[in-house]
């Protein structure tokens, strides 16, 4: 999953539902992109919990898992991305330069 999808999943877990239109506006992407993201999130949930974890009705995504099933998703073991960690611009430049070597 990409960063946006991870954020959407965490939002779903915390809020139990999200509106596709407002989510698309928040991430500055189209509604269809969010629906594709939901497909990927649903596949991830199904692979970990073997249960349909989300449902979509009238442009609202509902999260269907209980707290035990959320633990089985192993969100804490997902790889961290540089974008999730706020790094000052000077450090980002140093990281980019070191990657170029």
C-alpha positions in Angstrom: 0.0 0.0 0.0 1.1 3.5 -0.7 1.2 6.3 1.9 -2.2 7.7 1.0 -3.8 4.3 1.4 -2.2 3.8 4.8 -3.5 7.1 6.0 -6.9 6.4 4.7 -6.9 3.0 6.5 -5.8 4.6 9.7 -8.5 7.2 9.3 -11.1 4.5 8.7 -10.0 2.7 11.9 -10.2 5.8 14.0 -13.4 7.3 12.5 -15.3 4.1 11.4 -16.4 5.9 8.2 -15.3 8.4 5.6 -16.9 10.2 2.7 -15.2 9.5 -0.6 -15.8 13.0 -1.9 -14.2 14.7 1.1 -11.4 12.2 1.1 -10.7 12.9 -2.6 -10.6 16.7 -1.8 -8.3 16.1 1.2 -5.7 14.2 -0.9 -6.3 16.3 -4.0 -7.1 13.3 -6.2 -10.2 12.1 -8.0 -13.0 10.1 -6.5 -12.1 7.2 -8.7 -8.6 7.2 -7.3 -10.0 6.9 -3.8 -12.3 4.0 -5.0 -9.2 2.3 -6.4 -7.5 2.9 -3.0 -10.5 1.3 -1.3 -10.1 -1.8 -3.5 -6.4 -2.1 -2.4 -7.3 -1.5 1.3 -10.1 -4.1 1.1 -7.7 -6.6 -0.5 -5.1 -5.9 2.3 -7.8 -6.4 5.0 -9.0 -9.6 3.3 -5.5 -11.0 3.1 -4.8 -10.4 6.8 -8.2 -11.0 8.5 -10.0 -13.1 5.9 -13.1 -10.9 6.4 -14.6 -8.1 4.3 -13.4 -5.1 6.2 -15.1 -2.3 4.5 -18.3 -1.6 2.6 -19.3 1.4 0.5 -22.8 2.8 0.4 -23.7 6.2 -1.3 -20.1 7.5 -1.4 -19.5 6.6 2.3 -17.0 4.0 3.3 -17.8 2.1 6.4 -15.2 0.1 8.5 -16.6 -3.2 9.7 -13.8 -4.8 11.8 -13.8 -5.1 15.6 -10.8 -4.2 17.8 -9.4 -7.8 17.8 -9.5 -7.9 14.0 -7.8 -4.4 13.8 -4.9 -5.9 15.9 -4.6 -8.7 13.3 -4.0 -6.1 10.6 -0.6 -5.5 12.1 -0.5 -1.8 11.3 2.4 -1.2 13.7 4.5 -3.5 11.5 3.9 -1.7 8.3 7.0 -0.1 6.9 7.5 3.6 7.6 7.9 6.0 4.8 10.0 9.1 4.8 6.8 11.1 4.2 5.3 10.0 7.5 8.3 11.3 9.4 8.6 15.1 9.4 12.2 15.8 8.3 13.6 19.3 8.1 14.6 20.4 4.6 18.3 20.5 5.3 18.2 16.8 6.4 16.2 15.9 3.3 18.9 17.5 1.1 21.6 15.5 2.9 19.5 12.3 2.5 19.1 12.9 -1.2 22.8 13.7 -1.7 23.8 10.5 0.2 21.4 8.5 -2.0 23.1 9.9 -5.2 26.6 8.7 -4.2 
